[in-house]
């Protein structure tokens, strides 16, 4: 029974990591062709990733996941 919980946790971790990577890739592709990027835009991207990872950590502890729109949206 412990193995089932570990596998489920691993799948959830994998989903969160995939979503974080998707968010990073999307943000980087938006910024790729620009010469100047404001610190606000970079901060928004980093905060979005941090919020996603923090929500996943709280969910792993049995806390509620609060889905919000990305900061930069």
Secondary structure, DSSP 4 states (H G I P E B T S, - for coil): -HHHHHHHHHHHHHHHHHHHHHHHHHHHHHHTT-S---HHHHHHHHHHHHHHHHHHHHHHTTPPP-----TT-
